[in-house]
Amino acid sequence: MKRWIAFHALLIMAASSALAASAESVVSRFFPPALTVDNLNKPVPIKSRHYTFVLGDLNHDGTQLICAVYWNERDGAVSVLSPVGDGSLIATVSPADMPGRSGKVQLLDFDNDGRPEIVVTMDQLRGPSAAWIYKWTGAALQLMGPTDPEGRDAYSSDLADPTFLDVDGSGSISVIDHSWGRGPCVQPCDEEQVFVQYRLFQLVNGNFKPSGDIDCFKQYLRGTGAPQAQTDSFSATDPAAPRQLVVVNGERDGSARASSARVVLNGQSVVGSSSFNQKVGVIRLPVALAANNTLTVTIDGKPGATVTVLLLPSK
Amino acid sequence: MRHALCVMSFAAACFVASTLRAQSPPVHLQTVTVDCWTNTPPKFCNNAALDPSEWDFSTINLNTPWSTTCTYTDPLPQASAVLAIQAIPWAQYCGDDFTTHASYATRLDGENGDIPAVASDDGFHCACDDIVGSFVNYTGKNYHPGDANTLDLFGDGNAAYSMRLYRVDLSILYTDAAPKYSVQVGFETPGTAPALFTKVTTSAPLTLQVPLGAVFTVGLQKTTALTLIPTPLNAIFGAGVSTVQPAVPLMPTATVMPVVQTLFADHSLVQVDNDDVSATKRFIAVHFGTTPITMTPVTSADDPQRQINVEVILPTDLGTSEHSFSDGSNDLDLDDYVSNVAHNTGIPPQYLKGQVHQEEYLGRYLVADNWRYEPVGSDLEDVSGGARRAYTDADFSPFRLDDAIGVTLHPGVQDELDPRNVFFLRRVDPATGSVVDRRISDADRGVTAREIWDDNDSVTGNGHIRMNFSLFASQAVLASINAPNSTVLDFVAQTPTASSSGLMQVMWDEAVDDDLWSGVTIPGSTNPVHEPKYVFDRRDYINIGGGSLQIGANKDVQDWRGGTVTKFPSLDAFEAAINLMMRYYNFKWHEGPVHYGDRVVTYSRSAGPAVPAVPFP
């Protein structure tokens, strides 16, 4: 129960620079009061008060601001602070529903406008992590959605275990949410019943809106040794509906791209190795599905390359 | 007289039957003999064989205006309300063969009788066996129970001859005049009509026994002599200071109390209703103990305040099924176990039992050694990988496999190594040189997460269970696991600590939190012992402070977001807070729009405390 102190101290040290060193004192000084008492109004021990932060040019003006996530092993909060001088708190939100045993914060430019958004992730002891995506307005934090319909305030996010991908090659980042639950055993009770759902959210007027469920979402990693085909199967609930196959090559920053890969859907080659090179980020093409489908991906080239395949509803 | 008796028997029965109501309060019948009419001596028909011969009488001449008055003291309690009075004046008309009867008027406390009384001759002309009564009714509106009353008989003098007046028998129907106040309790079970119980209450406090977790309403009712129907009274309700029992052992055989976290610590009841003046007020029982509730009617200054002392007791049952579970050696009373933890935490037992149901795993709903290994979410990301607690955390490292084998985890000892033996693995049999697909045994060493993953994630048949580990992993992690020649899972599976155990599927991370579990007390050990096996809900472990239920419920309390309030405007508001608290146990668990808290509440519907047979002891 004391482990997060050491763990995050290490994180902070790893992220430190001369500026960050003073930034940490600013972050520490502005620990949100809301997190200093627990849900029964008992003081939260110092050992249970944690934070981590990143620095970023949130305003796209060359000025570094601090984005910090705080937590007390039960609830979290996020703040934007200025490291200038003695430091100051610019904005903070303590959502009513931001539970988790540990927090993370990262900056991603979802709308490709040069101003990064703030992603806060709270790991859960059980189940998928929860995530919040905030737009920085210059003075305040705004949840970009999707919002939890049962949340208690405007900062309640409906994202779980998100993956951030540029699925249309536009530079704008979409969100794929992964939620799941377990159900009672079904006789003969030889399988754990799991309900899995992947949802796609895309930016519409600055907010993340549902863009439909995903039939298939798989990531593949080029392992060591000779290239090997990796095969998955999946079912489609409405196979007659038009679909598009999206193949994302590597990571958002262009790293881990494959120089060559092959995608075979239901025995038909849909993406050949000639379609791939390290300059290709996203490949999209219409496909037809069956009720039960087989997807085979073979990544050639260097180990460490990744290919992500999605089957989305056609727009 | 023979006729009169016969008629009187019938008439009295009809009189009572037509006046009595089914409702309380009870109606009483009092007979009173009014007799101011004597002629002594001699008595009429002295020496006659018939009883009436003993009756005294007065002779009244009817051919001149006449009246006779009798004042008597009524034997009824003064605090009575008369509902109706029937009079039988016993008289005898001394006529002739042609003049057979005479009528006369009566008045009781100034109230005229409904019909004239009649004296009949019957052809015997005042012979000894010819006394006849007639029936006259009064409402009794002027009657003075328990006090002096006056009966007047009078005639206008237009009749011939005379009559003999013997006496008047009164049959008085009455009730206790003071309004009766009663307490009505309604036990609410979702989907069914409330079970109602009523008890008359006096100025002395009335004891009401309700089972822990009961949702119930209380109200005050008033029954008056006029209405006979209980009428709810609008009142101000006030819950007084509770006397809450201390935390209780989890089982009758338990000798060690675990640490407990508590909601509503000083309240055995939580009001789940507004504070408005109303006829009823709803509460939910959250702790064993007693809470006085005063009900102050606002309807009339005459309506007194009443008090009930609500005693919260152990439910006889929670729901209609699954009242016990097996720990392999013993059948344990699940409902009592849950109820005791519910009392300790303040979480109503139906929600805890619903949560136990929600933590069902592979049909192992009520199995003490319910257990699940988390190769990715826990082991890869936190125990062997990530923070590497198996190596860096003093709460984890003593149980690190394989180093702990023979030290803290002993082959052959129940619940130490053997939980992992539910899994299969494929290894070369040294005797044959062939790969054998078999269950893990305590003798196996170096069992990796990869081995467990590969042979238990999606393999079916021959006793395999598809654990579907892969469905819980993020795609990035899954890609790293599935990559050819991946070594991501090539670490020794930390099955004792990267797992969840017991009815509440408690994670070891939680079990090492001193706020959630204080460990077990073992003879010969001076300090509490924390070992993963004691999280299982076996009786022997519970007896010494173990078991998952209290730990998991303590975690719930930590996740409570309702603050220190002890009053909610509605049951829905209370249940929303419970729902949210439960949701935090597994915050992003979802089945479509249904989340963990929703599911627990749904399951709680089948686990409500049984309605007591006798709530007013």
Boltz contact constraints between the chains, C-beta under 6 A:
constraints:
  - contact:
      token1: [A, 1]
      token2: [B, 513]
      max_distance: 6.0
  - contact:
      token1: [A, 3]
      token2: [B, 393]
      max_distance: 6.0
  - contact:
      token1: [A, 7]
      token2: [B, 387]
      max_distance: 6.0
  - contact:
      token1: [A, 39]
      token2: [B, 560]
      max_distance: 6.0
  - contact:
      token1: [A, 39]
      token2: [B, 561]
      max_distance: 6.0
  - contact:
      token1: [A, 41]
      token2: [B, 564]
      max_distance: 6.0
  - contact:
      token1: [A, 99]
      token2: [B, 584]
      max_distance: 6.0
  - contact:
      token1: [A, 99]
      token2: [B, 587]
      max_distance: 6.0
  - contact:
      token1: [A, 124]
      token2: [B, 587]
      max_distance: 6.0
  - contact:
      token1: [A, 125]
      token2: [B, 507]
      max_distance: 6.0
  - contact:
      token1: [A, 125]
      token2: [B, 509]
      max_distance: 6.0
  - contact:
      token1: [A, 126]
      token2: [B, 586]
      max_distance: 6.0
  - contact:
      token1: [A, 127]
      token2: [B, 586]
      max_distance: 6.0
  - contact:
      token1: [A, 127]
      token2: [B, 588]
      max_distance: 6.0
  - contact:
      token1: [A, 127]
      token2: [B, 589]
      max_distance: 6.0
  - contact:
      token1: [A, 128]
      token2: [B, 588]
      max_distance: 6.0
  - contact:
      token1: [A, 130]
      token2: [B, 587]
      max_distance: 6.0
  - contact:
      token1: [A, 130]
      token2: [B, 588]
      max_distance: 6.0
  - contact:
      token1: [A, 160]
      token2: [B, 588]
      max_distance: 6.0
  - contact:
      token1: [A, 161]
      token2: [B, 474]
      max_distance: 6.0
  - contact:
      token1: [A, 179]
      token2: [B, 588]
      max_distance: 6.0
  - contact:
      token1: [A, 179]
      token2: [B, 590]
      max_distance: 6.0
  - contact:
      token1: [A, 181]
      token2: [B, 589]
      max_distance: 6.0
  - contact:
      token1: [A, 181]
      token2: [B, 590]
      max_distance: 6.0
  - contact:
      token1: [A, 181]
      token2: [B, 591]
      max_distance: 6.0
  - contact:
      token1: [A, 184]
      token2: [B, 360]
      max_distance: 6.0
  - contact:
      token1: [A, 185]
      token2: [B, 362]
      max_distance: 6.0
  - contact:
      token1: [A, 185]
      token2: [B, 363]
      max_distance: 6.0
  - contact:
      token1: [A, 189]
      token2: [B, 363]
      max_distance: 6.0
  - contact:
      token1: [A, 190]
      token2: [B, 465]
      max_distance: 6.0
  - contact:
      token1: [A, 191]
      token2: [B, 466]
      max_distance: 6.0
  - contact:
      token1: [A, 192]
      token2: [B, 362]
      max_distance: 6.0
  - contact:
      token1: [A, 192]
      token2: [B, 467]
      max_distance: 6.0
  - contact:
      token1: [A, 192]
      token2: [B, 468]
      max_distance: 6.0
  - contact:
      token1: [A, 194]
      token2: [B, 468]
      max_distance: 6.0
  - contact:
      token1: [A, 194]
      token2: [B, 471]
      max_distance: 6.0
  - contact:
      token1: [A, 195]
      token2: [B, 591]
      max_distance: 6.0
  - contact:
      token1: [A, 196]
      token2: [B, 471]
      max_distance: 6.0
  - contact:
      token1: [A, 219]
      token2: [B, 475]
      max_distance: 6.0
  - contact:
      token1: [A, 219]
      token2: [B, 476]
      max_distance: 6.0
  - contact:
      token1: [A, 219]
      token2: [B, 479]
      max_distance: 6.0
  - contact:
      token1: [A, 220]
      token2: [B, 479]
      max_distance: 6.0
  - contact:
      token1: [A, 221]
      token2: [B, 479]
      max_distance: 6.0
  - contact:
      token1: [A, 221]
      token2: [B, 480]
      max_distance: 6.0
  - contact:
      token1: [A, 221]
      token2: [B, 483]
      max_distance: 6.0
  - contact:
      token1: [A, 223]
      token2: [B, 483]
      max_distance: 6.0
  - contact:
      token1: [A, 223]
      token2: [B, 484]
      max_distance: 6.0
  - contact:
      token1: [A, 223]
      token2: [B, 485]
      max_distance: 6.0
  - contact:
      token1: [A, 223]
      token2: [B, 486]
      max_distance: 6.0
  - contact:
      token1: [A, 224]
      token2: [B, 485]
      max_distance: 6.0
  - contact:
      token1: [A, 225]
      token2: [B, 484]
      max_distance: 6.0
  - contact:
      token1: [A, 225]
      token2: [B, 485]
      max_distance: 6.0
  - contact:
      token1: [A, 228]
      token2: [B, 484]
      max_distance: 6.0
